[in-house]
Amino acid sequence: MRKLYLVLIAALALTVSACGVIPQNTAIFAPIAIDAVSPGIDYANSDVRPLKRGEATQTGIVLFVSGDASIEAAMKNGGITKVHHVDYKTTTILFLYTKQTTIVWGE
């Protein structure tokens, strides 16, 4: 009986900790915004003015993820060809729901 409980706990742990939703914090509910200005990286350029804004969002519920939160998708949504900087917003609720938004600023 004890082995059965251990197997069930291990199966639950594997189910909850899969690659589908990767929380970036350990709180029960935590909205996080990250300003990622990184000159020298392909997606950041201090010579470009941040005139336009483009967003791309990805949501995940347990192991089911939908959406495209890539920088390229955010650039396409905002009509941006030159990137000034990239911001990220992440919201996690009890490790079961995750929403990540990539915000691109540029021309």
N, C-alpha and C positions, 0 to 999 in steps of 0.2 A: 504494500500500500504506500509506503514511504517513497519507493522508487517511482510510482505512478505520479505522486505529487511533484517530485523533482522533474520528471519529464514534462508535466503540464506547465510548470513554472518556466522551464527552459523554452518550451514552445511559445509561450506567451511573450517572453523576453525577445525571442527572435522575431516574432510577428510585429511587435511594437517598435523595434529598433531597426527596421529595414531601411533601405536607401531611398524609399519613396518620399518620406518626409524627414528632413534632417533639421531639427530645431537648432537654432544658433544661440540659445540661452537656456537657463535651467529654471526659469520662473514658470508659474502656472499661467499667468497672462502677462505678456511683455511686448509692447510695441517698441521697436528699436529703429532709429534712423542713423545711417552711417554716411558721412560726407567723405567721399573717397577721391580727393584731389591728389593725383599722383603724376606730376610732370615726369616725362621720360618714358612713360608707358604708352603703347600705341593708341590707347583710348583716352589720353589726356593731353591737352595742348593749351598752354597759357597764352599763345598768340591768337587764339580764337575767342570771339566774344560770345557770351552765353545769352544769345537773343531768342533762341527757340528752346522748347522743352518737349521731350518725348518720353512716354511711359510704356512699360511692358510689365504685365503681372502674371504671376504663377501662383496657383492655390493648391493646397494638398490637404486631403482629409484621410487620416490614418495612412494607408499605403497607396491611395489613388491621387495622382497629381495631374493637373491640367494647366495649360497655358505655356507661354514662352516668355521668360523674364530675362532674355539675353540682351546684351547691349545693342546688337544688330536689330532686334525687333523694336526696341525703344527708339533707335535712330529712324527706322522706317516709319513708325507711328508719328513721329514729330517732324518728319521731313528734314532730317539733319544729315549733313554730309561731312561736317567737321565737328569734332567733339571737343568741348572745353573741359568738362568734368562729368563724373558719374556719381550719383547718390543711390543708396539702397535703403529701402524700408522693409522691415520684417516684423510680422506679428505672429506670435505663437500662443495658442490657448491649450494648456494642459497636454502638450505634446501630441494632440490629436488633430489640430487644425493649424496650418501654417500658410501665411500669405506673404509672398515676397514680391516687391515692386522695385524695378530698376528705373531710375530717372536719369535721363541723359540731357545735358545742357550743351548747346552749341549753335552753329550756324547752318 
